[in-house]
Structures are given as C-alpha cells and as structure tokens.
C-alpha cells in the first residue's frame, strides 16, 4: 500500500478509463495529525424541545444566548447555534470570559455555515494561534448538533512533545 498522502489517479480517485484506482480499492489510512496544527475539536448536542421550554419559561434567555440576527431563526436552527457556541468553547479549551454573544454563526452565499468570534472568545482563539474554525451543523428530530475543529495555519513549535503520564 502506498504511504503517500497524495491519492493516485485522477482527483476523483479514478483512472482516465473510469475504473477505480488501486489505492481506492486498497483503502488508505487517515491518521491524526501530530504536528500540533489542530488546536482542538469540540462537539455538542442540544435538545430542541428543551431549548423551547427554557425560552418559553425565561424569555430573556433568548437575548442572552443569541445575537439579534440569530433570534428570528427557527427553533431547530437556534438549537444548532447553541450547540455551535458550546462546541467552540470545547475546541478552544473553554475561554474564561466566554459570552454566548461572542460566538455567532453566519452563512456564506451558498449557505455554508461559518463562525464569527468576538471578545474574550476571539482573544482566546488568537492566543492559541487559531486561524481556521471548521463548523458542521445538523439537526434531526429533537436533536441539534455542532462540531468545531480549531486549526492553526502553521504547525505548533511544541508538537510531538511527549506528555507525561
């Protein structure tokens, strides 16, 4: 099996004749990065009906949790944003002065979600050298989920250092 990180054949993993490339048939491992480029990964889920009950019992909670542009979204979309805000905190190691409004989810013209950070959360990301935040949102049934990957542009100078056990 090839140890190259570059796939063989065309970009789609197929040869010019359209047959599956040998490396595709054999498979390829995708080991975790060891260069410290990934700062952290955060995941969170939010129960949509629970958020609904909280917002009904405590209307002011919506103002604390959501930026003005987020407050008019569907309940499922707001639950996904709660999960995204929590996932950012986990990916960054829970910045101390975290404010719910420090993190907002925006969408590109083709509706791909991305994160905008402000305040202490932005300061924590910059201190960690974060240059990219990858975001995935989903909701199904009564559950909304978000995954965030925080990444540096350059490998960490302290990567591959053994951590004492």
N, C-alpha and C positions, 0 to 999 in steps of 0.2 A: 504494500500500500504506500502511496506517495505521502511524504511528510510535508510537502509544500503547502503553504496556506493559500496558494492560488489554485483555483479549480482548473482542470484540464478541459480542453474542448472549447466550445463557444460559451458566451456569458450565461446561457441558459443550461449549461451542463450537457449539451448535445453536440454531436459532431456535425459537420456540414451535411451529412446524409440524413440527419434527423434521428439517428439511433442514440441510445443512452451512452454517455461516456463511461469508460470502465471505472473511473473514480466514483461516479454516481452509483453505479451498481455495487461497488465495494463498500461505500459509505466513507465518511470522514469524521474524525473526532473534532469537537469544538471545545477544547479545554478552557478553563477560566484564565483570564489574563493574570499574569504575575508581575506586571510592570508598574502596578500602582495607578494605572490610568483610570480605573473605575474607583471612584471615591466611596460610593455606597449605593445600595439598592433598597428601595422602600416599597412596601405593598400594604394596601389597606382595603378593607371592605366596609360598606355601610349598608345597614338595613333600611330600605326606603320607607317602609311603614313606620319604623321607629323614629326616623327623622321627621316624618309627617306629624306624628304625635307630639314630639318635642316642640315643633314650630307652632302647632295649634295651642299647646299649653303655655308657651312662652314666646309670644310674637317678637319680642325684642331680640331673641336669639338669632333670628334671620339677619338682623342688622349687624350683629357681632360676627357671625360666620361668613357672610357674603358681602362682596363689594357690590355697589349699586347695580352694575351691569349683570351680576350673577343672580340677583334677587328675582328677576322675572322669568327665569328658566323653568322648565318643567321640574317636577319633584325628583324624578329619576336623574336628571342632569345635575341638579343641586346636590343630590346624594353622591354622585360621582365626583363632584368637586370637593366635598368633604373628604372623601377617600383620597383624592389627589393631594390635598393640603396635608393630611396625615402622612401620606407616603413621602412627601418632600421632607417633612421633619425626620422621618426614619432614615432616608437616604443621606441626610446631612448630619445625622447624629443628634437630633433634637436640639436646635439652637435655643439657648436660654430664654431670649425675649421674643419667642415666636408669637406672632399675631396672626389670627386667621386671615386678616385682610392683607397681610404681607405676601400672600400667595394667591394668584388668580390664574384661571385657565382661560386662554384665548383660543381662537381658531384661525387657521390660515384661510385664504380664499377658497381652497378645496376642502375646508372643514377639518383639517388635521389639527388636533389639539397641541398646544404648547403652553409652557409656564412662563409667567411674569412674576419676578420676585422684587420685593421692596424691603426697606427697613432692616431689622435685625436678621431676617432670613437671608436677604441679599448679602449682608455683611458676612454671615457665616459661610455662604457659598463662595464668596470671594476669598475669604481667609483659607478655605480648603483648596483653592485653585480651580474650582469648578468652572468649566467653560461651556458645557453642554448638559442639558437635562432632557432626557428622553422620557416621554409620557405615553402611557396607554390607558385608556378609559373603557369601561364596559358596564352595561347593566342588563340584567335578565331577571325576570320575575321580580322578586322583592330585594334583590341584592345589586348594589353598585360596587365596582372595584376600580382600583387605580394602581398602576405600577410606575415607579420612577427610577431611572438609572442616572446617577450623577457621575459625570466624566470630566477628567482633565484633558487639556489639549496635548500635554506632554507627559511622559511617564514620570512617576514620582521619584525623586532622588533617594528616597528611603525604601523603594520597592525591593522585594526579595530579601528583606531582613527577617531573620528568624525571630518569631515572637516566643519569649519564654513561656513554658507551660506550667 
